């Protein structure tokens, strides 16, 4: 009988100590300003308190050579929620192109949780293959 009690106790400890982990997850943007992302079929809504974004995902800079001689300027989202692209022509032979991540309701993003799954890192926008 003592062994049965010990086995039951071990199972209880195992259940307590081995909580199910969320792991990497696909989230759906439900609002862009302020940013809110839904995970787990809408059971959890993450906002700025829970989200971080990598610099590489939010801003990408490219150097290029152009033959144009004018400044093209900045392209913003239709609602003015933020920049999409900034093109800076340094001289007639070189330019810097900066793109900014734009998230809109319905967009899907890959999220990676921190150790305790209280904060999530936005890795990038994602879409299903073939869409």
C-alpha positions in Angstrom: 0.0 0.0 0.0 2.9 2.4 0.8 4.2 1.9 -2.8 0.8 2.9 -4.3 0.7 6.1 -2.2 4.3 6.9 -3.3 3.4 6.3 -7.0 0.4 8.6 -6.8 2.4 11.3 -5.0 5.1 11.1 -7.8 2.4 11.5 -10.5 1.0 14.6 -8.7 4.5 16.1 -8.6 5.0 15.3 -12.3 1.7 16.9 -13.3 2.5 20.0 -11.2 6.0 20.4 -12.5 5.4 19.7 -16.1 2.9 22.4 -17.2 2.0 22.4 -20.9 4.1 25.0 -22.8 2.8 27.2 -25.6 6.0 27.3 -27.6 6.3 29.2 -30.8 2.8 30.2 -32.0 1.1 31.9 -34.9 -0.8 35.0 -33.8 -3.3 37.1 -35.6 -3.2 40.9 -35.5 -6.6 42.2 -34.2 -5.7 45.8 -34.0 -2.7 47.8 -35.3 -2.8 51.0 -33.3 -2.4 50.1 -30.4 -1.0 46.7 -31.5 -3.0 43.7 -30.2 -2.4 40.1 -31.3 -4.7 37.2 -30.6 -3.3 33.7 -29.9 -4.8 30.3 -29.0 -7.9 30.8 -31.1 -8.7 34.1 -29.5 -8.4 32.9 -25.9 -5.5 35.3 -25.3 -5.0 38.9 -26.5 -1.4 40.2 -26.3 -0.8 44.0 -26.2 2.3 46.2 -25.9 2.8 45.0 -22.3 3.4 41.5 -23.6 5.1 42.1 -26.9 8.7 42.8 -28.2 9.8 43.0 -31.8 13.2 42.4 -33.1 14.9 45.4 -34.8 15.6 43.2 -37.9 11.9 42.4 -38.2 10.7 46.0 -37.7 13.3 47.9 -39.9 15.4 46.6 -42.8 18.0 48.8 -44.5 19.4 48.1 -47.9 22.1 49.9 -49.8 21.7 50.2 -53.6 23.0 52.1 -56.6 20.5 54.3 -58.6 20.7 56.4 -61.6 18.0 58.8 -60.5 18.8 62.2 -59.1 15.8 63.1 -57.0 14.6 62.3 -53.5 11.6 60.0 -53.7 10.8 60.5 -50.0 8.6 58.5 -47.6 5.6 56.2 -48.2 3.2 55.9 -45.4 0.2 53.6 -44.7 -3.1 54.9 -45.9 -4.4 55.4 -42.4 -1.1 57.1 -41.4 -0.4 54.4 -38.9 3.3 54.4 -39.7 6.0 54.4 -42.4 6.3 51.6 -44.9 9.3 52.7 -46.9 11.8 55.5 -46.7 14.0 56.1 -49.8 17.0 58.4 -49.2 19.0 59.2 -52.3 22.5 60.2 -51.1 23.9 61.2 -54.5 23.3 60.2 -58.1 25.0 56.8 -57.6 23.9 55.5 -54.2 20.8 55.4 -52.1 19.6 53.8 -48.9 16.2 52.0 -48.8 14.6 51.4 -45.4 11.5 49.3 -45.1 9.3 49.2 -42.0 7.2 46.3 -40.8 3.5 47.2 -41.2 1.0 45.1 -39.3 -2.7 45.3 -40.1 -5.7 43.5 -38.7 -5.8 39.9 -40.1 -2.0 39.7 -40.6 -0.4 36.6 -39.1 2.8 36.8 -37.2 5.2 34.2 -35.7 5.6 34.7 -32.0 8.3 33.2 -29.8 7.6 33.2 -26.1 10.1 34.0 -23.4 10.9 31.4 -20.7 7.8 32.0 -18.6 5.5 32.8 -21.6 4.5 36.2 -20.1 6.1 38.1 -23.0 6.4 37.2 -26.7 8.8 38.2 -29.4 7.4 39.1 -32.8 9.7 37.4 -35.2 8.1 38.4 -38.5 4.9 38.3 -40.6 4.0 34.9 -41.9 1.6 33.4 -44.4 0.7 29.9 -45.4 2.6 28.5 -48.4 0.5 29.0 -51.6 -1.5 32.0 -50.3 
